[in-house]
Amino acid sequence: MCAAVASALGHAPDRVRQYQIACLLHDLGRAGLDRPLFGKIWSWAKAHGIPTRPREWRALHPETPYGRETEAFIGLYRQALADAGIVMTPWAKEQVEMRLGYARRLARRLRAVRSSISLMGVRWESWMQAIMLYYYYPEKLAGAQPWVKELAEVLVACEQFEAYSNQRRGRDYYVRKKETITDAFAHLGKLEQEGILSTRVMNALRHLAAAGRFDSVIAEARGSRITAQERRWLRRMER
């Protein structure tokens, strides 16, 4: 999806190839994720209206030192989590860090695998790490070149579009029981309003989705085909 949108936006093939590598590795900071435990923690947080992303946490808790959101979360909610049957063991803390301390954990994982991916012939560049962090840390790209920020936006748009179509993720930690295309685009619309996504990126995504380029991705993520009604809704986006 990201490569299709980036190409539609006019990015050169060599850049798109490097970009695809970053997209494939964008969840590297969650290596070792314990899906049941991760799901319990973040479903609990979602159900209690507790921020689950660093930028949202800092907006609600500006007193939290930058980069210490994981520790602040555990300090505030350790007992409540224990009462819910979630004990903050070192392993559970890692699951918290996978969201609220993602930059720190991603940096550790990249250091651990840098030599391995180099042996695979992968040329790693600093901008690739920057785009991997954009969703949680948009402020880190404040001074980035426009093309870097645009690719970061594309990754967020496509990842969130897939996430809102993903049945297993929806059950695990979005406290969601049904996936719909309209909900996915409503969420992306909010990100556009917040300035996380640009109109240019959203228009490219809408165009490709309306043309049916992502139907198979949606079906795979959902575990079922999109409905005829949703297909008509997608096609109408281009009118």
C-alpha positions as CSV (number, residue, x, y, z in Angstrom):
1,M,0.0,0.0,0.0
2,C,2.7,2.5,1.0
3,A,4.7,1.8,-2.2
4,A,1.6,2.3,-4.3
5,V,0.7,5.6,-2.7
6,A,4.3,6.8,-2.7
7,S,4.6,6.0,-6.4
8,A,1.4,7.7,-7.2
9,L,2.7,10.8,-5.4
10,G,5.7,10.8,-7.8
11,H,8.5,9.5,-5.6
12,A,11.4,7.9,-7.6
13,P,11.7,4.1,-7.8
14,D,15.0,3.9,-5.8
15,R,13.6,6.0,-3.0
16,V,10.4,3.9,-3.0
17,R,12.5,0.7,-2.7
18,Q,14.3,2.1,0.4
19,Y,11.0,3.3,1.7
20,Q,9.5,-0.2,1.4
21,I,12.3,-1.5,3.6
22,A,11.4,1.0,6.3
23,C,7.7,0.2,6.0
24,L,8.4,-3.6,6.3
25,L,10.4,-2.9,9.5
26,H,8.2,-0.2,11.0
27,D,7.0,-2.5,13.8
28,L,10.5,-3.7,14.6
29,G,10.2,-2.0,18.0
30,R,7.5,-4.6,18.8
31,A,9.8,-7.6,18.2
32,G,8.9,-10.1,20.9
33,L,5.3,-8.8,21.3
34,D,3.2,-10.9,23.6
35,R,-0.1,-10.6,21.8
36,P,-2.4,-11.7,24.7
37,L,-0.7,-9.6,27.3
38,F,-0.2,-6.6,25.0
39,G,-3.9,-6.9,24.1
40,K,-5.0,-7.0,27.8
41,I,-3.0,-3.9,28.7
42,W,-4.1,-1.7,25.8
43,S,-7.7,-2.9,25.8
44,W,-7.8,-2.0,29.5
45,A,-6.3,1.4,28.8
46,K,-8.6,2.0,25.8
47,A,-11.7,1.1,27.9
48,H,-10.6,3.5,30.6
49,G,-9.9,6.4,28.3
50,I,-6.2,6.4,29.0
51,P,-3.9,7.7,26.3
52,T,-2.0,4.9,24.4
53,R,0.4,7.0,22.3
54,P,3.2,9.3,23.5
55,R,1.9,12.5,21.9
56,E,-1.6,11.9,23.4
57,W,0.0,11.1,26.8
58,R,2.0,14.3,26.8
59,A,-1.0,16.3,25.9
60,L,-2.9,15.0,28.9
61,H,0.2,14.8,31.2
62,P,2.5,17.7,30.2
63,E,4.4,17.3,33.4
64,T,5.8,13.9,32.2
65,P,9.5,14.2,31.3
66,Y,10.0,13.7,27.5
67,G,10.7,10.0,26.8
68,R,9.5,8.8,30.2
69,E,5.9,8.1,29.3
70,T,6.2,4.4,30.0
71,E,7.4,5.0,33.5
72,A,4.6,7.6,34.1
73,F,1.9,5.2,32.9
74,I,3.2,2.4,35.2
75,G,3.5,4.8,38.1
76,L,-0.1,6.0,37.8
77,Y,-1.8,2.7,36.9
78,R,0.3,-0.1,38.4
79,Q,-2.3,-0.9,41.1
80,A,-5.3,-0.5,38.9
81,L,-3.7,-2.9,36.4
82,A,-2.9,-5.4,39.1
83,D,-6.6,-5.2,40.3
84,A,-7.5,-6.0,36.7
85,G,-5.2,-9.1,36.8
86,I,-2.3,-7.5,34.9
87,V,0.8,-7.5,37.1
88,M,3.6,-5.2,36.0
89,T,6.4,-7.7,35.6
90,P,9.5,-6.7,33.6
91,W,7.9,-8.5,30.6
92,A,4.7,-6.6,31.1
93,K,6.7,-3.3,31.2
94,E,8.1,-4.2,27.8
95,Q,4.6,-4.4,26.4
96,V,3.9,-0.9,27.7
97,E,7.2,0.4,26.2
98,M,6.1,-1.0,22.8
99,R,3.6,1.8,22.7
100,L,4.5,4.6,25.1
101,G,8.2,4.2,24.8
102,Y,8.4,3.2,21.2
103,A,11.3,5.4,20.1
104,R,13.5,4.0,22.8
105,R,12.6,0.4,22.0
106,L,12.9,0.8,18.3
107,A,16.4,2.3,18.7
108,R,17.5,-0.7,20.7
109,R,16.1,-3.2,18.2
110,L,17.7,-1.4,15.3
111,R,21.1,-1.5,17.0
112,A,20.6,-5.2,17.5
113,V,19.8,-6.0,13.9
114,R,21.8,-3.4,12.0
115,S,24.7,-5.7,11.1
116,S,22.2,-8.5,10.1
117,I,20.3,-6.3,7.7
118,S,23.5,-5.0,6.3
119,L,24.6,-8.5,5.4
120,M,21.3,-8.9,3.6
121,G,22.3,-6.0,1.3
122,V,20.0,-3.5,2.9
123,R,21.3,0.1,2.8
124,W,20.0,1.8,6.0
125,E,19.5,5.6,6.0
126,S,18.6,7.8,9.0
127,W,15.4,9.1,7.4
128,M,14.1,5.6,7.4
129,Q,14.1,5.5,11.2
130,A,12.5,8.9,11.3
131,I,9.5,7.9,9.2
132,M,9.0,4.8,11.4
133,L,8.5,7.1,14.4
134,Y,6.2,9.7,12.9
135,Y,2.9,8.4,14.1
136,Y,4.0,8.4,17.8
137,Y,6.5,11.3,17.5
138,P,5.4,13.7,14.8
139,E,7.5,16.4,16.5
140,K,10.7,14.5,15.5
141,L,10.0,15.4,11.8
142,A,9.4,19.1,12.4
143,G,12.6,20.0,10.5
144,A,12.7,17.2,8.1
145,Q,12.7,17.6,4.3
146,P,9.2,17.7,2.8
147,W,9.6,14.4,1.0
148,V,10.6,12.6,4.2
149,K,7.6,14.0,6.0
150,E,5.3,13.0,3.1
151,L,6.6,9.4,3.2
152,A,6.1,9.4,6.9
153,E,2.5,10.5,6.4
154,V,1.9,7.8,3.8
155,L,3.1,5.1,6.2
156,V,0.8,6.4,8.9
157,A,-2.2,6.6,6.5
158,C,-1.7,3.1,5.1
159,E,-0.9,1.5,8.4
160,Q,-3.9,3.0,10.1
161,F,-6.1,2.1,7.1
162,E,-5.0,-1.5,7.4
163,A,-5.3,-1.4,11.2
164,Y,-8.9,-0.3,11.0
165,S,-9.6,-3.2,8.6
166,N,-7.7,-5.8,10.7
167,Q,-10.0,-8.1,12.5
168,R,-7.5,-9.6,14.9
169,R,-6.0,-6.3,15.9
170,G,-9.5,-4.9,16.4
171,R,-10.3,-7.6,18.9
172,D,-6.9,-7.6,20.6
173,Y,-6.6,-4.0,21.6
174,Y,-9.0,-1.7,19.8
175,V,-12.0,-3.1,21.7
176,R,-13.7,-3.3,18.4
177,K,-16.2,-5.9,17.2
178,K,-16.6,-4.9,13.5
179,E,-14.5,-3.4,10.8
180,T,-15.9,-0.9,8.3
181,I,-14.4,1.2,5.5
182,T,-16.3,4.2,6.7
183,D,-14.8,3.9,10.2
184,A,-11.4,3.6,8.7
185,F,-11.7,6.8,6.6
186,A,-13.4,8.6,9.5
187,H,-10.3,7.9,11.6
188,L,-8.0,9.0,8.8
189,G,-10.1,12.2,8.5
190,K,-9.4,13.0,12.1
191,L,-5.7,12.6,11.6
192,E,-6.0,14.9,8.6
193,Q,-7.8,17.5,10.8
194,E,-5.0,17.2,13.4
195,G,-2.4,17.9,10.8
196,I,-0.8,14.4,11.0
197,L,-1.9,13.7,7.4
198,S,-1.8,16.1,4.5
199,T,-4.7,16.5,2.0
200,R,-2.3,15.5,-0.8
201,V,-1.5,12.2,0.9
202,M,-5.2,11.6,1.7
203,N,-6.3,12.3,-1.8
204,A,-3.8,9.8,-3.2
205,L,-5.0,7.2,-0.8
206,R,-8.6,7.9,-1.6
207,H,-7.9,7.7,-5.3
208,L,-6.2,4.3,-5.1
209,A,-8.8,2.9,-2.7
210,A,-11.6,4.1,-4.9
211,A,-10.0,2.4,-7.9
212,G,-10.0,-0.9,-6.0
213,R,-6.2,-1.1,-5.5
214,F,-6.5,-2.1,-1.9
215,D,-9.6,-4.4,-2.0
216,S,-7.4,-7.5,-1.5
217,V,-5.5,-5.9,1.3
218,I,-8.7,-5.1,3.1
219,A,-10.1,-8.6,2.6
220,E,-6.9,-10.2,3.9
221,A,-6.8,-8.0,7.0
222,R,-10.5,-8.5,7.7
223,G,-10.7,-12.2,6.9
224,S,-13.6,-11.6,4.5
225,R,-14.4,-9.7,1.4
226,I,-15.6,-6.1,1.5
227,T,-19.3,-5.8,1.0
228,A,-21.0,-4.6,-2.2
229,Q,-22.2,-1.5,-0.2
230,E,-18.7,-0.7,0.9
231,R,-17.4,-1.1,-2.6
232,R,-20.0,1.3,-3.9
233,W,-19.0,3.7,-1.1
234,L,-15.4,3.5,-2.1
235,R,-16.1,4.1,-5.8
236,R,-18.2,7.2,-4.9
237,M,-15.2,8.8,-3.2
238,E,-13.9,9.7,-6.6
239,R,-17.0,11.6,-7.7
